[in-house]
Amino acid sequence: MELIYASMLLHKVGQQVTEENLKKVINATGAKVDDTKVKAMVAALEGVNIDQVLKEAAMQPVAAAKEDKPKEEKKKEEKKDETQAAAGLGALFG
């Protein structure tokens, strides 16, 4: 995760996301640098328009927001079921 943050920081300040720059940022935090992961990150970002990716990500709805509505509906259904169950028990002991 620190590589993603370091890459975004470098991009934000106008620096190229290179192995050397990533290592400097990670070392500055006191974290241990994994050379293999650094190389993989640089390779993964090669040719990627970071500004465009960030813009598109900002436009995507949050997954949790999609899940909230069904949960609310489930709660309403559960309350309805509980009310019906209580009414049914009341009829038994009338």
C-alpha positions in Angstrom: 0.0 0.0 0.0 2.9 2.3 0.8 4.0 2.0 -2.9 0.6 3.3 -4.1 0.7 6.2 -1.7 4.3 7.0 -2.6 3.5 6.8 -6.3 0.5 9.2 -5.9 2.7 11.6 -3.8 5.4 11.6 -6.5 2.8 12.2 -9.2 1.1 15.0 -7.2 4.4 16.9 -6.8 5.2 16.5 -10.5 8.0 13.9 -10.1 8.3 10.8 -12.3 7.4 7.5 -10.7 10.7 5.8 -11.0 12.4 3.0 -9.0 14.8 5.6 -7.6 12.2 8.1 -6.6 9.9 5.4 -5.0 12.8 4.1 -3.0 13.6 7.6 -1.8 10.1 8.2 -0.6 9.7 4.8 1.1 13.1 5.2 2.8 12.1 8.6 4.0 9.2 7.1 5.9 11.5 4.6 7.6 9.7 1.6 6.0 11.7 -1.2 4.4 12.0 -1.1 0.6 11.2 -4.3 -1.3 13.0 -3.9 -4.6 10.8 -6.5 -6.3 7.7 -4.7 -5.4 9.1 -1.3 -6.4 10.0 -2.7 -9.9 6.6 -4.2 -10.2 4.9 -0.9 -9.3 6.9 1.0 -11.8 6.2 -1.6 -14.5 2.5 -1.5 -13.7 2.3 2.3 -14.0 4.3 2.4 -17.3 2.1 4.1 -19.8 -0.7 4.8 -17.4 -2.3 8.3 -17.3 -2.6 8.7 -13.5 -4.7 11.8 -13.8 -7.2 10.0 -15.9 -7.3 7.0 -13.6 -7.9 9.2 -10.6 -10.6 11.1 -12.4 -12.4 7.9 -13.4 -12.0 6.5 -9.9 -13.6 9.6 -8.4 -16.6 9.2 -10.6 -17.2 5.5 -9.5 -19.8 5.0 -6.8 -18.6 3.6 -3.6 -19.3 -0.1 -3.3 -20.6 0.3 0.3 -23.2 2.8 -0.9 -24.6 0.2 -3.2 -24.9 -2.3 -0.4 -26.6 0.1 2.0 -29.9 0.1 0.3 -30.5 -3.6 0.3 -29.5 -3.8 4.0 -32.1 -1.1 4.8 -34.7 -3.1 2.8 -33.8 -6.3 4.7 -34.2 -4.5 8.0 -37.7 -3.4 7.0 -38.5 -6.9 6.0 -37.2 -8.3 9.3 -39.2 -5.9 11.3 -42.3 -6.8 9.3 -41.6 -10.5 9.9 -41.1 -9.9 13.7 -44.4 -8.0 13.9 -46.3 -10.8 12.1 -44.7 -13.4 14.3 -45.7 -11.5 17.4 -49.3 -11.1 16.1 -49.4 -14.8 15.4 -48.2 -15.7 19.0 -50.8 -13.2 20.4 -53.5 -15.1 18.6 -52.4 -18.4 20.1 -52.7 -17.0 23.7 -55.6 -14.7 22.9 
